[in-house]
Amino acid sequence: MNAWLRLPRSWRAYTGIATRSMQNTLAYRLSYVVNFASSFVLLIAMYALWNAIYAGRDELAGMSWTQMKTYLIISFISNSLLSYYSETRISGKILDGSVSADLLKPLDFQKARLAETLGSTVIEGGLTVIITFIVVLSASGILKPDFIHSLLFILSILASLLVKFGIVYIAGLLCFWSTGSLGIVWARMAVTSLFSGALVPLSFFPGWLEKLSLVLPFQGIVHTPASIYLEEVNVWGALGLLALQCVWACVLWLCGKLMWSWAVRQITIHGG
Amino acid sequence: MSILRSTRRTLFLYRRLFGTQLKAILEYQTDFFIMIVSAVLTQLLGIVFLWVVYNRIPDINGWTFWEVVFMYAMIYLTEGFGSLFFEGTWRLGGLVNRGELDVMLLRPVSPILQVLTNGIGMNGLGNIVIGFIMIGQALTKVDLHWSFGKILIAILLILTAVAIRVSINLAANTSAFWIKNAGNAFPIMIHNLGEFAKYPITIFSMGIQLLVAVLVPFAFVSFFPAYYLFDKSTSPWIWLAPPVAAIYCGAVAYMLFRIGLRKYESAGN
């Protein structure tokens, strides 16, 4: 018996989309490998840079070099979970007008895009996590959390994926008002990178910027999983952070929904 | 005389091709604006990073804040020139995959020139403006002894940096002749190697230093100019290295393009 057949009918379409997206990702193996290699280059650059920054210093902004190393890896993993490719696919549909075909389908656009994103994330993210952990385990001096924190970390990585999807989806919908996606993607990356803690741990920020980052949703992408992994919070604190991530994921989802229903009313599709 | 004439013709053609692209771009004003804003945001992000780090420490391996800002700015500035005037390099992959290069091969104009002018990245304008502001700030904030010769060399170093950057872009994008994949990420990977050259390369391991100083010589865009201008070098002739690297990069890129072109077979219909 196929396990999917037992899922509610309405789910099957979405699991179908996710599976197709998985197959799609597998079909473009080479581009995944090159993408991975190119973001790995950035990780190496950051690693060497921080190594030089920490030279002759025990700690900076309350973080030791060991913690910093671990932080870089965590930030790398949570950043590569949702690839550039899935990001441009949302905007691509809008820009080339194929969104009109989606309007005809009896599917929710947002859920379908989430299914698509999760599908490719299973392959890409899974591979990234495995490769990274092999690298990490062979490199000494990377911290490993206790069991309960590891568990909470995995949950928060999953939640971070939902938060990031919410942000990426909203940014993708902005393409209804533009004719290119590159600028929007870059701007989104810059803002996310700054406020999520991917650029530099939030504790390095001056007080006001740190406070600002903590009230924005972006922190859920890197800062939250990293502080759980580094055991900077106790179990209750971690659960609180997880709850906050989920709240943000829901808020962003609703914003995306509102935006979609508004955008679709003013859609113009060329040709046809 | 004929060299002079062909150079003039090339410049004239470049202006005309660029002008056509510019008109096309300005049709979409929202995009124009978004691209510039996003480029500025990305650049400021790099500066925020440096600012946050240098708030905690006085120097990295002997390099102060403004010296590293200069290297950052050189990378951004050259990227800006590359995008604004030679964005076409990034579209070579698309041209090859869709077989659109055919059109260019039929025209009596150098295919390289046509590829280079096959687009304008308006983000480049943001990069160039912010890049120049940052370079200006860095060069005034660091206590330097300027002479007439040094000013000329500084201008020369900026020009060669642009040449190196564009050559590397073109060379990396010629990979499209061999990797026939719609999402060819190889050029992006090469582009990302530029990240290393935003910092004094001496902080990296030997392998990485060789990579960005010899194989993909981004170091001549930022590090060596900084090394000369901030008087870090004992040799007064170090400024000669970037122009030599520029000639080398240009030659390699040109050759790769020619070899690739010979290999090019159109997407069959």
Interface residues (C-beta under 8 A of the other chain):
Chain A: Y28 L30 S31 V34 N35 A37 S38 S39 V41 L42 I44 A45 A48 L49 N51 A52 I53 A55 R57 L60 A61 Y85 W177 S178 T179 G180 L182 G183 I184 W186 A187 M189 A190 V191 S193 L194 L199 V200 F204 F205 P206
Chain B: Y28 T30 D31 I34 M35 V37 S38 A39 L41 T42 L44 L45 V48 F49 V52 V53 N55 R56 I57 I60 N61 N123 I179 N181 G183 N184 A185 F186 I188 M189 N192 L193 E195 F196 Y199 I203 F204 S205 I208
